[in-house]
Amino acid sequence: MHDIKGHLHEVLASLPDGVRLVAVGKYHPCEDIMAAYDAGQRIFGENHVQELAKKQPVLPQDIEWHFIGHLQTNKVKYIASYISMIEAVDSLKLLREIDRQAAKHDRVVKVLLELHVAQEDTKYGLSLDACRNLLEEGSWRALQHVQICGLMTMASNVDDEEQIRSELMAAADFFDEVKEQYFGDSPEFCERSWGMSHDYPIAVECRSTIVRVGTTIFGERKY
């Protein structure tokens, strides 16, 4: 039996003040999420709308759900009524759809803009220039039901710690740039979500405020 409580507390103990943990329960049953919940965890992440839609109604309603996968615009309507944060917004089109669906529920949904800094084509996200262009274009400012709270990224899935550190520091430096230029008067723009099971200690060095950890807590996927 995988000691979810023990592994959760090990991860939490390793995080400095100001860094929050998203426990990623994808491909794990509700019982596993409840084990982490009973151990005190309240923020959970899922990658797939269909899986989240099955879990959310039957799990405690004070869970703060983060959607951390690639989100198609036609799926936003299924999570808009309860999602706390959508961490991987990679287009103005998606941003507008989140705003439209959140408005139907009279909610403001927090989002992070996803950057592509990894040297891997398989990763989603905006290039730094594309992110600059989106922010400079400015129409996001008129959206009343989304709040851009920061940036999210993933480093390359490699063993080279210096490469990981270089990529995540590029994201951290870019955060400073856009904070100063576009969000100087917005204290809500404060989140840097990077770091997963294999690299979150490096991510913390690179000024992450949110780490997304699954395998280390829950073990290998169950289904």
C-alpha positions in Angstrom: 0.0 0.0 0.0 1.4 3.4 -1.0 1.7 5.7 2.0 0.0 8.7 0.5 -0.2 10.6 3.8 3.5 10.0 4.5 4.6 11.1 1.0 2.3 14.1 1.1 3.8 15.3 4.4 7.3 14.8 3.1 6.6 17.0 0.1 4.9 19.7 2.2 7.8 19.6 4.7 10.2 20.3 1.8 8.4 23.4 0.6 9.3 26.8 2.0 6.7 29.3 3.1 4.9 30.9 0.2 5.0 27.8 -2.0 1.7 26.0 -2.4 1.2 22.4 -3.4 -1.2 21.2 -6.0 -1.6 17.4 -5.5 -2.1 15.9 -9.0 -4.6 13.0 -8.8 -4.9 12.2 -12.5 -5.4 8.5 -13.1 -5.9 7.9 -9.4 -9.2 6.9 -7.8 -11.2 9.1 -5.5 -10.1 7.0 -2.5 -6.5 8.2 -3.1 -7.5 11.8 -3.3 -9.5 11.3 -0.1 -6.4 9.9 1.7 -4.6 13.1 0.8 -7.6 15.2 1.8 -7.9 13.5 5.1 -4.2 14.3 5.7 -5.0 18.0 5.2 -4.5 18.7 1.5 -7.1 20.9 -0.1 -5.7 21.9 -3.5 -5.9 19.2 -6.2 -5.1 19.2 -9.9 -6.5 17.3 -12.8 -5.5 17.1 -16.5 -8.6 15.8 -18.1 -12.1 17.3 -18.1 -13.9 14.0 -18.2 -12.0 12.6 -15.2 -12.5 15.8 -13.2 -16.2 15.8 -14.0 -16.5 12.3 -12.4 -14.5 13.2 -9.3 -15.7 16.7 -8.5 -19.3 15.9 -7.5 -18.4 13.0 -5.2 -15.5 14.6 -3.4 -15.6 17.2 -0.7 -16.9 20.5 -2.0 -14.2 22.6 -0.2 -11.5 21.2 -2.5 -9.9 23.9 -4.6 -9.6 22.4 -8.1 -6.9 23.4 -10.5 -7.1 22.4 -14.2 -3.5 21.8 -15.3 -3.9 20.1 -18.6 -4.3 21.4 -22.2 -7.9 22.7 -22.2 -10.0 22.8 -25.4 -12.4 25.7 -25.7 -15.4 23.4 -26.2 -14.7 21.8 -22.8 -14.6 25.0 -20.7 -18.3 24.9 -20.1 -18.1 21.6 -18.2 -15.8 23.0 -15.4 -16.6 26.8 -15.4 -19.1 26.5 -12.5 -16.6 25.2 -9.9 -12.9 25.4 -11.2 -10.7 27.5 -8.9 -7.9 28.0 -11.4 -7.1 27.1 -15.0 -3.4 26.9 -15.1 -2.7 26.4 -18.8 -4.2 29.2 -20.9 -2.3 29.3 -24.1 -4.4 31.6 -26.4 -6.6 34.7 -26.3 -9.4 32.5 -27.8 -9.3 30.2 -24.7 -9.1 33.2 -22.4 -12.3 34.7 -24.0 -14.2 31.4 -23.7 -13.3 31.1 -20.0 -14.6 34.6 -19.5 -17.8 33.8 -21.5 -18.5 30.6 -19.5 -17.6 32.0 -16.1 -20.0 34.9 -16.8 -22.9 32.4 -17.0 -22.2 31.4 -13.4 -21.5 34.9 -12.2 -17.9 33.9 -11.3 -14.4 35.1 -11.8 -12.1 32.3 -12.7 -8.4 32.6 -12.0 -6.0 31.7 -14.8 -2.3 31.4 -15.5 -0.8 32.0 -18.9 1.2 29.0 -20.1 4.7 29.5 -21.4 6.6 27.2 -23.6 10.3 27.4 -22.4 11.2 23.7 -22.8 13.3 22.4 -25.6 10.6 19.9 -26.5 8.0 20.3 -29.3 5.5 18.2 -27.4 4.9 20.9 -24.8 2.0 23.4 -25.2 2.2 27.0 -24.3 3.0 30.5 -25.6 6.4 31.5 -26.7 7.7 34.5 -24.8 7.1 36.7 -27.8 3.6 35.3 -28.3 2.8 36.0 -24.7 4.1 39.6 -25.0 2.0 40.1 -28.1 -1.2 38.8 -26.3 -0.6 41.1 -23.4 0.3 44.1 -25.6 -2.8 43.6 -27.8 -4.7 44.4 -24.6 -8.2 43.1 -25.3 -7.8 40.8 -22.2 -8.2 43.9 -20.0 -11.9 44.1 -20.9 -12.7 40.5 -19.7 -14.7 40.8 -16.5 -14.9 37.1 -15.5 -11.2 36.0 -15.7 -8.3 37.1 -13.7 -4.8 36.6 -14.9 -2.8 35.6 -11.8 0.6 34.7 -13.2 2.4 32.3 -15.4 2.8 28.5 -15.7 5.4 26.4 -17.5 7.0 23.0 -17.6 10.8 22.4 -18.0 12.1 19.8 -20.3 11.8 16.2 -19.0 15.5 15.6 -18.8 18.1 14.6 -16.2 20.2 17.7 -16.8 19.5 19.9 -13.8 21.3 22.9 -15.3 19.0 22.8 -18.4 16.0 22.6 -16.1 17.3 25.5 -14.0 18.0 27.6 -17.1 14.5 27.1 -18.5 12.7 27.8 -15.3 14.8 30.9 -14.5 13.9 32.2 -18.0 10.3 31.9 -17.0 11.0 33.6 -13.6 12.8 36.5 -15.4 9.9 36.8 -17.9 7.5 36.9 -15.0 9.3 40.0 -13.7 9.1 41.6 -17.1 5.4 41.2 -17.6 4.6 42.0 -14.0 6.3 45.4 -14.3 4.9 46.1 -17.8 1.3 45.0 -17.5 0.4 44.1 -13.9 2.3 46.6 -11.8 -1.0 47.6 -10.1 -2.3 44.1 -9.7 -1.3 42.3 -6.5 -3.2 39.3 -7.8 -0.6 38.7 -10.5 1.8 36.9 -8.2 1.8 33.1 -9.2 4.7 31.2 -10.8 3.5 27.6 -11.3 6.4 25.4 -12.2 7.8 22.2 -10.8 6.6 18.6 -10.9 7.6 15.4 -9.1 10.9 15.1 -10.9 12.0 18.8 -10.7 10.1 20.7 -8.0 13.1 21.3 -5.7 14.8 23.1 -8.6 11.6 24.9 -9.4 11.5 26.2 -5.8 15.0 27.6 -6.3 13.7 29.3 -9.4 11.0 31.2 -7.5 8.1 29.0 -8.0 5.0 29.7 -5.9 3.0 26.6 -7.0 4.3 23.1 -7.5 2.3 20.4 -9.1 3.2 17.0 -7.7 1.5 13.7 -8.4 3.6 10.6 -8.7 5.7 11.4 -5.6 2.5 11.6 -3.5 0.2 9.0 -5.1 2.6 6.6 -6.7 2.3 5.3 -10.3 -1.0 5.8 -12.1 -3.8 3.4 -11.1 -5.8 3.3 -14.4 
